Amino acid sequence: MNAQKLIDTAKTLVAEGKGLLAMDESNPTCDKRFERLGIPQTVEARRAWRELIVTTPGLGESISGAILFDETIRQQKKDGTPFVTVLTDAGIIPGIKVDAGAKELAAHPGEKITEGLDGLRERLAQYSQMGARFAKWRAVIAPGDAIPSRGCIEANAHALALYAALCQEAGLVPIVEPEVLMDGDHTLERCRVITEEVLRTVFNQLYTQRVLLEGLILKPNMVLPGLTCPRQEGVDEVARATVRSLLWTVPAAVSGIAFLSGGQSAELSSARLNAMNAGFKSRLPWALTFSFSRAIQQPALELWRGEEANVLAAQKALYHRARCNSAARRGQYDAAMERA
Ligand code: 13P
């Protein structure tokens, strides 16, 4: 393991003004989003959508790394140029989702365990050969009546740590993503308690598995009320609660934290990230940035709708969201940017 190379990659991914673009939706997830907008659910439509994304002019000004899916890392532009080459030429580091999805956890109704450790060493070596320099693994924690259980939190934290150690052995920076879901009517306080327990357990496991903290990126949820909770705190309260939970649980050695959007609107995701950086940046030991999928892609996808004629408008929307989030990374986002 080349520790310095891992640290350099991690720091580049969370550099000032930069964040990550998650475009690693599995085929079923991507197809579901296409179906809602009447876009054909085919390999070619998925390829065309990803070509639109990676060829967006100026994307590299705000995006440091793009997380790809297994199908996508093997795909090319219409003219035959591999996506990995297009990204690298744009100054964007290619990454790869390597988990095999969340499956029912035995003896734990309503809870999931992320699979994909079998054969992972070999797959990481292949992805590294294809040009990936970082990887992602997502664990899902659902708040509910009497859940999450210790069994679910510990099993997922253990898998995340084994994955992270294998990534570093292969020279890839692991993105460690334990996501506490927004679905449900739980309060912000309940999300805070669960998030802190999850992060504490994850870092315990990372430590036990000898993972180099400087050479990883944490991808957590923000601390939020559930989507159907009657009380929805304002942007500043969310920012304060999230920063507090991270300060209590994430070691200062970690290079960066890049949030998932998790179903928040594009504007709210930017505003909340911005409030954290604008209000607390000088007091934080790690960089705070974004690793959004829906909050960057969705407005552009709704404009594209699978039509060649809409490509430029969709790319403009994608570029705009990337810029807004870059500003939020600096603590310089303003809602007026949305109207500009
Ligand atoms: P969202 O930003 O849409 O939550 O996606 C982030 C991600 O990569 C989920 O694993």
Residues whose N, C-alpha, C, O or C-beta is under 5 A from the ligand:
A	BS01	13P	A22 R138 L260 S261 G262 G263 S291 F292 S293 R294 A295
